[in-house]
Amino acid sequence: MADQTGEKKFHVNKYAVVDDNVDIGEGTKIWHFSHVQSGSKIGHHCVIGQNVNVANNVTIGNYVKIQNNVSVYEGVELEDYVFCGPSMVFTNILDPRCKYPQVGAEFYIRTVVKEGASLGANSTIVCGHTIGRAALVGAGAVVTKDVPDFALVVGNPAKIVGWVSEAGKKLVFDKDGFAYCEKSKKKYQLTNGTVKEIIE
């Protein structure tokens, strides 16, 4: 993206590599030793940290932050406001074998990280799952199944240990299943193991 003078509206460090046929939004910053591959799309005001690989045809939303040493493989989609902690891991094939290579989009299993979710440092997301809106995956957790909206998961395999608000604060529900977050100024309801934001 460029303005009428042809000046780029995003920043790419001189030690980063950006292939042809890449769409990068206004205000996005791409730092040292990172590689953005052909066909990928990165939204506006994102931060791509040091030594990050954004693979072919990956879609990344707006205001996404990817910390150092993360590879976002083909088949992974990050919605707006997603946070990827340092050295967290995505996968895109369930049974990798060097002797029986699986190369090409038809082999890649889709993973979606919904708006506002945070993936802790050194966590691993096994492909084929959805991380719900505003969910929080703890550091070092290994996600082997879908994570619901607003869920807090930790461990290997990752299990739900609580619920968090859009702002990432732990929710404490009253006897009627309601909770309020002072930081986000939003109210939430827990019903049958599902948390929803109450729109008033």
Contacts in CASP RR format, 6 or more apart in sequence:
PFRMAT RR
TARGET T0000
AUTHOR 0000-0000-0000
METHOD contacts of the structure
MODEL  1
MADQTGEKKFHVNKYAVVDDNVDIGEGTKIWHFSHVQSGSKIGHHCVIGQ
NVNVANNVTIGNYVKIQNNVSVYEGVELEDYVFCGPSMVFTNILDPRCKY
PQVGAEFYIRTVVKEGASLGANSTIVCGHTIGRAALVGAGAVVTKDVPDF
ALVVGNPAKIVGWVSEAGKKLVFDKDGFAYCEKSKKKYQLTNGTVKEIIE
1 8 0 8 1.000
1 9 0 8 1.000
1 10 0 8 1.000
1 23 0 8 1.000
1 24 0 8 1.000
1 25 0 8 1.000
1 26 0 8 1.000
2 8 0 8 1.000
2 9 0 8 1.000
3 9 0 8 1.000
9 25 0 8 1.000
9 26 0 8 1.000
9 27 0 8 1.000
10 24 0 8 1.000
10 25 0 8 1.000
10 26 0 8 1.000
10 27 0 8 1.000
10 28 0 8 1.000
10 29 0 8 1.000
10 30 0 8 1.000
11 27 0 8 1.000
11 28 0 8 1.000
11 29 0 8 1.000
11 30 0 8 1.000
12 18 0 8 1.000
12 24 0 8 1.000
12 30 0 8 1.000
13 30 0 8 1.000
13 31 0 8 1.000
13 32 0 8 1.000
13 34 0 8 1.000
15 32 0 8 1.000
15 33 0 8 1.000
16 30 0 8 1.000
16 31 0 8 1.000
16 32 0 8 1.000
16 33 0 8 1.000
16 34 0 8 1.000
16 35 0 8 1.000
16 36 0 8 1.000
17 34 0 8 1.000
17 35 0 8 1.000
17 36 0 8 1.000
18 24 0 8 1.000
18 30 0 8 1.000
18 35 0 8 1.000
18 36 0 8 1.000
19 35 0 8 1.000
19 36 0 8 1.000
19 37 0 8 1.000
19 38 0 8 1.000
19 39 0 8 1.000
20 38 0 8 1.000
21 38 0 8 1.000
21 39 0 8 1.000
22 36 0 8 1.000
22 37 0 8 1.000
22 38 0 8 1.000
22 39 0 8 1.000
22 40 0 8 1.000
22 41 0 8 1.000
22 42 0 8 1.000
23 39 0 8 1.000
23 40 0 8 1.000
23 41 0 8 1.000
23 42 0 8 1.000
23 43 0 8 1.000
24 30 0 8 1.000
24 36 0 8 1.000
24 42 0 8 1.000
24 43 0 8 1.000
25 42 0 8 1.000
25 43 0 8 1.000
25 44 0 8 1.000
25 45 0 8 1.000
25 46 0 8 1.000
26 44 0 8 1.000
26 45 0 8 1.000
27 44 0 8 1.000
27 45 0 8 1.000
27 46 0 8 1.000
28 42 0 8 1.000
28 43 0 8 1.000
28 44 0 8 1.000
28 45 0 8 1.000
28 46 0 8 1.000
28 47 0 8 1.000
28 48 0 8 1.000
29 46 0 8 1.000
29 47 0 8 1.000
29 48 0 8 1.000
29 49 0 8 1.000
30 36 0 8 1.000
30 42 0 8 1.000
30 48 0 8 1.000
30 49 0 8 1.000
30 52 0 8 1.000
31 47 0 8 1.000
31 48 0 8 1.000
31 49 0 8 1.000
31 50 0 8 1.000
31 52 0 8 1.000
32 49 0 8 1.000
32 50 0 8 1.000
32 51 0 8 1.000
33 50 0 8 1.000
33 51 0 8 1.000
34 48 0 8 1.000
34 49 0 8 1.000
34 50 0 8 1.000
34 51 0 8 1.000
34 52 0 8 1.000
34 53 0 8 1.000
34 54 0 8 1.000
35 52 0 8 1.000
35 53 0 8 1.000
35 54 0 8 1.000
36 42 0 8 1.000
36 48 0 8 1.000
36 54 0 8 1.000
37 53 0 8 1.000
37 54 0 8 1.000
37 55 0 8 1.000
37 56 0 8 1.000
37 58 0 8 1.000
38 56 0 8 1.000
38 57 0 8 1.000
39 56 0 8 1.000
39 57 0 8 1.000
39 58 0 8 1.000
40 54 0 8 1.000
40 55 0 8 1.000
40 56 0 8 1.000
40 57 0 8 1.000
40 58 0 8 1.000
40 59 0 8 1.000
40 60 0 8 1.000
41 58 0 8 1.000
41 59 0 8 1.000
41 60 0 8 1.000
41 61 0 8 1.000
42 48 0 8 1.000
42 54 0 8 1.000
42 60 0 8 1.000
42 61 0 8 1.000
42 64 0 8 1.000
43 60 0 8 1.000
43 61 0 8 1.000
43 62 0 8 1.000
43 64 0 8 1.000
44 62 0 8 1.000
44 63 0 8 1.000
45 62 0 8 1.000
45 63 0 8 1.000
46 60 0 8 1.000
46 61 0 8 1.000
46 62 0 8 1.000
46 63 0 8 1.000
46 64 0 8 1.000
46 65 0 8 1.000
46 66 0 8 1.000
47 64 0 8 1.000
47 65 0 8 1.000
47 66 0 8 1.000
48 54 0 8 1.000
48 66 0 8 1.000
49 66 0 8 1.000
49 67 0 8 1.000
49 68 0 8 1.000
49 70 0 8 1.000
50 68 0 8 1.000
50 69 0 8 1.000
51 68 0 8 1.000
51 69 0 8 1.000
52 66 0 8 1.000
52 68 0 8 1.000
52 69 0 8 1.000
52 70 0 8 1.000
52 71 0 8 1.000
52 72 0 8 1.000
53 70 0 8 1.000
53 71 0 8 1.000
53 72 0 8 1.000
54 60 0 8 1.000
54 66 0 8 1.000
54 72 0 8 1.000
55 71 0 8 1.000
55 72 0 8 1.000
55 73 0 8 1.000
55 74 0 8 1.000
55 75 0 8 1.000
55 76 0 8 1.000
56 74 0 8 1.000
57 74 0 8 1.000
57 75 0 8 1.000
57 105 0 8 1.000
58 72 0 8 1.000
58 73 0 8 1.000
58 74 0 8 1.000
58 75 0 8 1.000
58 76 0 8 1.000
58 77 0 8 1.000
58 78 0 8 1.000
59 77 0 8 1.000
59 78 0 8 1.000
60 66 0 8 1.000
60 72 0 8 1.000
60 77 0 8 1.000
60 78 0 8 1.000
60 82 0 8 1.000
61 78 0 8 1.000
61 79 0 8 1.000
61 80 0 8 1.000
61 82 0 8 1.000
62 80 0 8 1.000
62 81 0 8 1.000
63 80 0 8 1.000
63 81 0 8 1.000
64 78 0 8 1.000
64 80 0 8 1.000
64 81 0 8 1.000
64 82 0 8 1.000
64 83 0 8 1.000
64 84 0 8 1.000
65 82 0 8 1.000
65 83 0 8 1.000
65 84 0 8 1.000
66 72 0 8 1.000
66 78 0 8 1.000
66 84 0 8 1.000
66 85 0 8 1.000
67 83 0 8 1.000
67 84 0 8 1.000
67 85 0 8 1.000
67 86 0 8 1.000
67 87 0 8 1.000
67 88 0 8 1.000
67 121 0 8 1.000
68 86 0 8 1.000
68 87 0 8 1.000
69 86 0 8 1.000
69 87 0 8 1.000
70 84 0 8 1.000
70 85 0 8 1.000
70 86 0 8 1.000
70 87 0 8 1.000
70 88 0 8 1.000
70 89 0 8 1.000
70 90 0 8 1.000
71 89 0 8 1.000
71 90 0 8 1.000
72 78 0 8 1.000
72 84 0 8 1.000
72 90 0 8 1.000
73 90 0 8 1.000
73 91 0 8 1.000
73 92 0 8 1.000
73 108 0 8 1.000
74 92 0 8 1.000
74 104 0 8 1.000
74 105 0 8 1.000
74 108 0 8 1.000
75 92 0 8 1.000
75 105 0 8 1.000
75 108 0 8 1.000
75 109 0 8 1.000
75 110 0 8 1.000
75 111 0 8 1.000
75 127 0 8 1.000
76 90 0 8 1.000
76 92 0 8 1.000
76 110 0 8 1.000
76 111 0 8 1.000
76 112 0 8 1.000
76 113 0 8 1.000
76 127 0 8 1.000
77 110 0 8 1.000
77 111 0 8 1.000
77 112 0 8 1.000
77 113 0 8 1.000
78 84 0 8 1.000
78 113 0 8 1.000
79 112 0 8 1.000
79 113 0 8 1.000
79 114 0 8 1.000
79 115 0 8 1.000
79 116 0 8 1.000
79 117 0 8 1.000
80 115 0 8 1.000
80 116 0 8 1.000
81 115 0 8 1.000
81 116 0 8 1.000
82 113 0 8 1.000
82 114 0 8 1.000
82 115 0 8 1.000
82 116 0 8 1.000
82 117 0 8 1.000
82 118 0 8 1.000
82 119 0 8 1.000
83 116 0 8 1.000
83 117 0 8 1.000
83 118 0 8 1.000
83 119 0 8 1.000
83 120 0 8 1.000
84 119 0 8 1.000
84 120 0 8 1.000
85 118 0 8 1.000
85 119 0 8 1.000
85 120 0 8 1.000
85 121 0 8 1.000
85 123 0 8 1.000
86 121 0 8 1.000
86 122 0 8 1.000
87 121 0 8 1.000
87 122 0 8 1.000
88 119 0 8 1.000
88 120 0 8 1.000
88 121 0 8 1.000
88 122 0 8 1.000
88 123 0 8 1.000
88 124 0 8 1.000
88 125 0 8 1.000
89 122 0 8 1.000
89 123 0 8 1.000
89 124 0 8 1.000
89 125 0 8 1.000
90 111 0 8 1.000
90 125 0 8 1.000
90 127 0 8 1.000
91 111 0 8 1.000
91 124 0 8 1.000
91 125 0 8 1.000
91 126 0 8 1.000
91 127 0 8 1.000
92 108 0 8 1.000
92 109 0 8 1.000
92 111 0 8 1.000
92 127 0 8 1.000
93 102 0 8 1.000
93 107 0 8 1.000
93 108 0 8 1.000
93 109 0 8 1.000
93 127 0 8 1.000
94 109 0 8 1.000
94 126 0 8 1.000
94 127 0 8 1.000
96 102 0 8 1.000
108 127 0 8 1.000
109 127 0 8 1.000
109 128 0 8 1.000
110 127 0 8 1.000
110 128 0 8 1.000
111 125 0 8 1.000
111 127 0 8 1.000
111 128 0 8 1.000
111 129 0 8 1.000
111 130 0 8 1.000
111 131 0 8 1.000
112 130 0 8 1.000
112 131 0 8 1.000
113 119 0 8 1.000
113 125 0 8 1.000
113 130 0 8 1.000
113 131 0 8 1.000
113 132 0 8 1.000
114 130 0 8 1.000
114 131 0 8 1.000
114 132 0 8 1.000
114 133 0 8 1.000
114 134 0 8 1.000
114 135 0 8 1.000
114 149 0 8 1.000
115 133 0 8 1.000
115 134 0 8 1.000
116 133 0 8 1.000
116 134 0 8 1.000
116 166 0 8 1.000
117 131 0 8 1.000
117 132 0 8 1.000
117 133 0 8 1.000
117 134 0 8 1.000
117 135 0 8 1.000
117 136 0 8 1.000
117 137 0 8 1.000
117 147 0 8 1.000
118 135 0 8 1.000
118 136 0 8 1.000
118 137 0 8 1.000
118 168 0 8 1.000
119 125 0 8 1.000
119 131 0 8 1.000
119 137 0 8 1.000
119 138 0 8 1.000
120 136 0 8 1.000
120 137 0 8 1.000
120 138 0 8 1.000
120 139 0 8 1.000
120 140 0 8 1.000
120 141 0 8 1.000
121 139 0 8 1.000
121 140 0 8 1.000
122 139 0 8 1.000
122 140 0 8 1.000
123 137 0 8 1.000
123 138 0 8 1.000
123 139 0 8 1.000
123 140 0 8 1.000
123 141 0 8 1.000
123 142 0 8 1.000
123 143 0 8 1.000
123 158 0 8 1.000
124 140 0 8 1.000
124 141 0 8 1.000
124 142 0 8 1.000
124 143 0 8 1.000
125 131 0 8 1.000
125 137 0 8 1.000
125 143 0 8 1.000
126 142 0 8 1.000
126 143 0 8 1.000
126 144 0 8 1.000
129 143 0 8 1.000
129 144 0 8 1.000
129 145 0 8 1.000
129 146 0 8 1.000
129 147 0 8 1.000
130 146 0 8 1.000
130 147 0 8 1.000
131 137 0 8 1.000
131 143 0 8 1.000
131 146 0 8 1.000
131 147 0 8 1.000
132 146 0 8 1.000
132 147 0 8 1.000
132 148 0 8 1.000
132 149 0 8 1.000
132 150 0 8 1.000
132 151 0 8 1.000
133 149 0 8 1.000
133 150 0 8 1.000
134 149 0 8 1.000
134 150 0 8 1.000
134 164 0 8 1.000
134 165 0 8 1.000
134 166 0 8 1.000
134 168 0 8 1.000
135 147 0 8 1.000
135 148 0 8 1.000
135 149 0 8 1.000
135 150 0 8 1.000
135 151 0 8 1.000
135 152 0 8 1.000
135 153 0 8 1.000
135 164 0 8 1.000
136 151 0 8 1.000
136 152 0 8 1.000
136 153 0 8 1.000
136 164 0 8 1.000
136 168 0 8 1.000
137 143 0 8 1.000
137 147 0 8 1.000
137 153 0 8 1.000
137 154 0 8 1.000
137 158 0 8 1.000
138 152 0 8 1.000
138 153 0 8 1.000
138 154 0 8 1.000
138 155 0 8 1.000
138 158 0 8 1.000
140 155 0 8 1.000
140 156 0 8 1.000
141 153 0 8 1.000
141 154 0 8 1.000
141 155 0 8 1.000
141 156 0 8 1.000
141 158 0 8 1.000
142 155 0 8 1.000
142 156 0 8 1.000
142 157 0 8 1.000
142 158 0 8 1.000
143 153 0 8 1.000
143 157 0 8 1.000
143 158 0 8 1.000
144 157 0 8 1.000
144 158 0 8 1.000
145 157 0 8 1.000
145 158 0 8 1.000
147 153 0 8 1.000
147 158 0 8 1.000
147 160 0 8 1.000
148 160 0 8 1.000
148 193 0 8 1.000
148 194 0 8 1.000
148 195 0 8 1.000
149 194 0 8 1.000
149 195 0 8 1.000
149 196 0 8 1.000
150 163 0 8 1.000
150 164 0 8 1.000
150 165 0 8 1.000
150 166 0 8 1.000
150 171 0 8 1.000
150 188 0 8 1.000
150 195 0 8 1.000
150 197 0 8 1.000
151 160 0 8 1.000
151 162 0 8 1.000
151 163 0 8 1.000
151 164 0 8 1.000
151 195 0 8 1.000
152 160 0 8 1.000
152 161 0 8 1.000
152 162 0 8 1.000
152 163 0 8 1.000
152 164 0 8 1.000
152 170 0 8 1.000
153 159 0 8 1.000
153 160 0 8 1.000
153 161 0 8 1.000
154 161 0 8 1.000
162 170 0 8 1.000
162 171 0 8 1.000
163 170 0 8 1.000
163 171 0 8 1.000
163 173 0 8 1.000
163 179 0 8 1.000
163 188 0 8 1.000
163 190 0 8 1.000
163 195 0 8 1.000
164 170 0 8 1.000
164 171 0 8 1.000
165 171 0 8 1.000
165 179 0 8 1.000
165 181 0 8 1.000
165 183 0 8 1.000
165 184 0 8 1.000
165 186 0 8 1.000
165 188 0 8 1.000
166 181 0 8 1.000
166 184 0 8 1.000
166 186 0 8 1.000
166 197 0 8 1.000
167 181 0 8 1.000
167 183 0 8 1.000
167 184 0 8 1.000
168 181 0 8 1.000
168 183 0 8 1.000
168 184 0 8 1.000
169 181 0 8 1.000
169 182 0 8 1.000
169 183 0 8 1.000
169 184 0 8 1.000
171 179 0 8 1.000
171 181 0 8 1.000
171 188 0 8 1.000
171 190 0 8 1.000
171 195 0 8 1.000
172 179 0 8 1.000
173 179 0 8 1.000
173 188 0 8 1.000
173 190 0 8 1.000
177 189 0 8 1.000
177 190 0 8 1.000
177 191 0 8 1.000
178 187 0 8 1.000
178 188 0 8 1.000
178 189 0 8 1.000
178 190 0 8 1.000
178 198 0 8 1.000
179 187 0 8 1.000
179 188 0 8 1.000
179 189 0 8 1.000
179 190 0 8 1.000
180 186 0 8 1.000
180 187 0 8 1.000
180 188 0 8 1.000
181 187 0 8 1.000
181 188 0 8 1.000
186 197 0 8 1.000
186 198 0 8 1.000
187 197 0 8 1.000
187 198 0 8 1.000
187 200 0 8 1.000
188 195 0 8 1.000
188 196 0 8 1.000
188 197 0 8 1.000
188 198 0 8 1.000
189 195 0 8 1.000
189 196 0 8 1.000
189 198 0 8 1.000
END
